[in-house]
Amino acid sequence: TISMAVIDKMGHIAVGTSTNGATFKIPGRVGDGPIAGSSAYADDEVGGCGATGDGDIMMRFLPCYQVVESMRQGMKPEQAAKDAVSRIARKFPDFVGAVVAVDKNGSHAGACHGWTFQYSVRDPNMDDVQVFTVLP
Amino acid sequence: MARSYLSIILSTLLLFLPLLTAAEAELGKPKKFPVVVSTWPFIEAVRAAWRVANNGSSAVEAVVEGCSACEELRCDGTVGPGGSPNENGETMLDALIMDGVTMEVGAVAAMRYVKDGIRAAWLVMKHSQHTLLAGEGASAFAISMGLPGPMNLSSPESLKKWLDWKENRCQPNFRKNVVPANGCGPYKPKHGGMDVSTESCEMGTIEYRLPPLVGPHNHD
């Protein structure tokens, strides 16, 4: 799954997700890819979020909505990302998933559970895309 | 007369001085935007989004181009056509786009026969008042709005993966409490079928074992 957040030159934020879902899923099964608030969410006044993982579980917790609302309440991206993931892990210790948060100023952070996660960033102060690794 | 000219020039200068210093400070400050952030090391997808955003296009356009690039390149196999066959061997796509300014959302779920997932989601956002279209309805909408299709979204790799799985008696899979437990079905409920009274009354516990299928190469 790719889940992407972009802040354009005007400072406007958009997010998007694209996936072909889980392998050998039961026909008709839809993961959290197309669920606003789970795989991605954005509010121009606050920031954006992308997520990936076991969609069957993540869809029940809407981690990206939680991330954006936590940042609205004043949390930094890292804290908001960790908080959203820990809420899921508390109920499902075996789940695998990750979120990446970016606030309206372009500060970003990731958090994950059950696997090591990487996310990619490009901003004006970089010559090319940089990959960040996040440990569970 | 000359003195009044001088005073006009001086006052104009004084008027614009703060603006000039502010502009200079702004230029000196490192630029903050645009910014592209994406799950996983999908470098080409982020580059594609960056090119669009850095050219001054909108964040929505950049997200569409970035996710589209990943669909075409298939990234790690979990994006776009040709990956993740379901129990019938078919590949279907899910996609979502959200504009953080207007809070508009477009999404497609379990979309068949159309390979452009994120563009289809964008079409739902732009040309419908809905948020999510699913299944063949989503495919028909996307094709009617100009996307290419219908086409087969499987690939030789996904079909081989599926055939190998079938030969391994469809294991592992996402079925639960069914018979046969170790076969390809057709599946029947293990106990009592639709008899909801079989639900126990004691305090339930969260039973969840990570499905053996879910992992770095098999997820949403």
Interface residues (C-beta under 8 A of the other chain):
Chain A: T1 I2 S3 M4 A5 V6 I7 D8 K9 M10 G11 H12 I13 A14 V15 G16 T17 S18 T19 N20 G21 A22 T23 F24 K25 I26 P27 G28 R29 V30 G31 D32 G33 P34 I35 A36 S39 A40 Y41 A42 D43 D44 G48 G50 A51 T52 G53 D54 G55 D56 I57 M58 K91 F92 D94 F95 V96 G97 A98 V100 V102 N105 G106 H108 G114 W115 F117 Q118 Y119 S120 V121 R122 D123 P124 N125 D128 V129 V131
Chain B: P30 K31 K32 F33 P34 V35 V36 V37 S38 T39 W40 P41 F42 I43 A45 V46 R47 A49 W50 A53 N54 G56 S57 S58 A59 V60 A62 V63 V64 G66 C67 S68 C70 E71 C75 T78 V79 G80 P81 G82 G83 S84 P85 N86 E87 N88 E90 T91 M92 L93 D94 A95 L96 I97 M98 D99 G100 V101 M103 V105 A107 V108 A109 A110 G117 I118 A121 T131 L132 A134 G135 L153 K161 W162 W165 C170 P172 N173 F174 R175 I206 Y208 R209 L210 P211 L213 V214 G215 P216 N218 H219 D220
